[in-house]
Amino acid sequence: MAVQETRTERRIDLRMTPKDLINIGVFGALYLVMVYAITMLGFINPAVMLVSLVASIVAGAIPFMLFLTRVRHAGMVTIFAIVTSGILALTGHPPISFAITIVCALAAEAMLLAGGYRSSRMSVLAYAVYSAWYVGPMMPIFYARDDYFSSPAMRQMGPDYTAQMEAVLSPAVLIAFDVSTVVFGLLGGLLGLRLLRKHFRRAGLA
Amino acid sequence: MSLTLGTGSVESAPPTAVRTRRTVRLDPRTKILLVLSSSFVVMAPGGQPFVPAAVVLGVLLALTERAWARALGLPLAASGVAAVAYLLPVALPHPAVGIVAVAAAFALRFVAVGGVALHLVHTTRPTELTAALRAARVPRAITVSGAVMLRFLPAIVAEARAVRDAMRLRGIGGWSGLLRHPLRSIEHFAVPLIASTLRVAEDLSASALLRGLGAATRPTTMRPPRFGAADAAAVLVVAVLAAVTLLSGAVR
């Protein structure tokens, strides 16, 4: 009974051991490289741009799920989010993207806490929630569209054209985009879990 | 690969000392502030008019570090993207072109902020960045994990290149492979990359822990960040650029 109590206490403990911080750094770097390498594949050929965006959500799940096997208490996913999206903010991502990532991380923390940091089902859900941050870098297209449509060049285009374009950039499209990132995050989480069992657990890395 | 982990506390002689001899050196905190403030202004709703100011700032920063190619390429790239965003739809009024133009208008902001960010990336070593963040009173949990991440990024990029080459040798790499077997090619890329990185990470973290990474005491820095005349000049330049943009009437 006493053992059980100390264990629950440790879960909401925010203190990080150096080992925790190293894990956050290593998996943060792996996550960034996975996401970046696969997104960059899309810039070589515009036809695969959307496929590579989806693929990067799925691929990011593999290091993330492996990271979650080493998370034992609250706060680690949040620091992971601060460090990875912080470096993206320093390379030019919009500040709102940072804020969105932190919110996603806090939601993921709640999922993990509910699963007692051991439930693989909750880890999959946590990654799905976390990957909703993908909408962050896209946000300026949506919230700053008036800038574009009120520019002198666009005023020449006539109301029909502008109305068409405004429809493409509607909030419904934004919500659809965000929902699909969560769905692909779910798929990615499941793939990550499968690979965890197939490769990493056997190799003693999970 | 050398098994060292710079924690920001110990710094060897800078390898770029010869190249940066006669250039202006800004405090890393100033560079971070420049990136964040230009990102904050340019990415905000109504931030489009500040794009030229951010491009000028990026060019000036490139000139201070004598990156001539970037000083020339940045305005060229920005005007090219701006032409696609604003002139192409006028020439070809079609919805498909319109979507490309909207994407270009969005990319223009990234180019403008990216120019400023490239200066930070090219002139700041990870150890300096960590020392600057520590000087800016960022919590230890973030500076330590950030330092580890910055230390690992180049190692992982090298591993990723090796994995990609190995995949190409077996004819399973590239974007065509990604299209045909998306899940399988992700697996082929990710599993060897992660496995080899974690093997390196074991050694590196053992070595870093031995040398006091994450210790409660505050590490001393060989070259502590100091604000100087260059930083005052940078603030002045930013103030002038902001004033010119505001007075030009471009901001409604």
Chai-1 contact restraints between the chains, C-beta under 6 A:
chainA,res_idxA,chainB,res_idxB,connection_type,confidence,min_distance_angstrom,max_distance_angstrom,comment,restraint_id
A,M16,B,A141,contact,1.0,0.0,6.0,A-B,restraint_1
A,P18,B,L209,contact,1.0,0.0,6.0,A-B,restraint_2
A,P18,B,L213,contact,1.0,0.0,6.0,A-B,restraint_3
A,P18,B,G214,contact,1.0,0.0,6.0,A-B,restraint_4
A,L21,B,V144,contact,1.0,0.0,6.0,A-B,restraint_5
A,L21,B,S145,contact,1.0,0.0,6.0,A-B,restraint_6
A,L21,B,G214,contact,1.0,0.0,6.0,A-B,restraint_7
A,I22,B,V148,contact,1.0,0.0,6.0,A-B,restraint_8
A,I22,B,S205,contact,1.0,0.0,6.0,A-B,restraint_9
A,I24,B,S145,contact,1.0,0.0,6.0,A-B,restraint_10
A,G25,B,S145,contact,1.0,0.0,6.0,A-B,restraint_11
A,G25,B,V148,contact,1.0,0.0,6.0,A-B,restraint_12
A,G25,B,M149,contact,1.0,0.0,6.0,A-B,restraint_13
A,V26,B,F152,contact,1.0,0.0,6.0,A-B,restraint_14
A,V26,B,A201,contact,1.0,0.0,6.0,A-B,restraint_15
A,G28,B,M149,contact,1.0,0.0,6.0,A-B,restraint_16
A,A29,B,M149,contact,1.0,0.0,6.0,A-B,restraint_17
A,A29,B,F152,contact,1.0,0.0,6.0,A-B,restraint_18
A,A29,B,L153,contact,1.0,0.0,6.0,A-B,restraint_19
A,A29,B,I156,contact,1.0,0.0,6.0,A-B,restraint_20
A,L30,B,T197,contact,1.0,0.0,6.0,A-B,restraint_21
A,V33,B,I156,contact,1.0,0.0,6.0,A-B,restraint_22
A,V33,B,A160,contact,1.0,0.0,6.0,A-B,restraint_23
A,A37,B,A160,contact,1.0,0.0,6.0,A-B,restraint_24
A,L41,B,W175,contact,1.0,0.0,6.0,A-B,restraint_25
A,N45,B,W175,contact,1.0,0.0,6.0,A-B,restraint_26
A,V48,B,W175,contact,1.0,0.0,6.0,A-B,restraint_27
A,A55,B,P182,contact,1.0,0.0,6.0,A-B,restraint_28
A,A59,B,I186,contact,1.0,0.0,6.0,A-B,restraint_29
A,A59,B,A190,contact,1.0,0.0,6.0,A-B,restraint_30
A,I62,B,A190,contact,1.0,0.0,6.0,A-B,restraint_31
A,I79,B,A141,contact,1.0,0.0,6.0,A-B,restraint_32
A,I79,B,S145,contact,1.0,0.0,6.0,A-B,restraint_33
A,I82,B,I142,contact,1.0,0.0,6.0,A-B,restraint_34
A,V83,B,S145,contact,1.0,0.0,6.0,A-B,restraint_35
A,V83,B,G146,contact,1.0,0.0,6.0,A-B,restraint_36
A,V83,B,M149,contact,1.0,0.0,6.0,A-B,restraint_37
A,L90,B,V35,contact,1.0,0.0,6.0,A-B,restraint_38
A,T91,B,A117,contact,1.0,0.0,6.0,A-B,restraint_39
A,G92,B,F110,contact,1.0,0.0,6.0,A-B,restraint_40
A,G92,B,V113,contact,1.0,0.0,6.0,A-B,restraint_41
A,G92,B,G114,contact,1.0,0.0,6.0,A-B,restraint_42
A,G92,B,A117,contact,1.0,0.0,6.0,A-B,restraint_43
A,P94,B,M43,contact,1.0,0.0,6.0,A-B,restraint_44
A,P95,B,S39,contact,1.0,0.0,6.0,A-B,restraint_45
A,P95,B,F40,contact,1.0,0.0,6.0,A-B,restraint_46
A,P140,B,M43,contact,1.0,0.0,6.0,A-B,restraint_47
A,P140,B,F106,contact,1.0,0.0,6.0,A-B,restraint_48
A,I141,B,F106,contact,1.0,0.0,6.0,A-B,restraint_49
A,Y143,B,P45,contact,1.0,0.0,6.0,A-B,restraint_50
A,A144,B,P45,contact,1.0,0.0,6.0,A-B,restraint_51
A,D147,B,Q48,contact,1.0,0.0,6.0,A-B,restraint_52
A,Y148,B,A105,contact,1.0,0.0,6.0,A-B,restraint_53
A,A153,B,Y86,contact,1.0,0.0,6.0,A-B,restraint_54
A,A153,B,V90,contact,1.0,0.0,6.0,A-B,restraint_55
A,Q156,B,V90,contact,1.0,0.0,6.0,A-B,restraint_56
A,Y161,B,P93,contact,1.0,0.0,6.0,A-B,restraint_57
A,Q164,B,P95,contact,1.0,0.0,6.0,A-B,restraint_58
A,M165,B,G98,contact,1.0,0.0,6.0,A-B,restraint_59
A,H199,B,V191,contact,1.0,0.0,6.0,A-B,restraint_60
A,L205,B,L198,contact,1.0,0.0,6.0,A-B,restraint_61
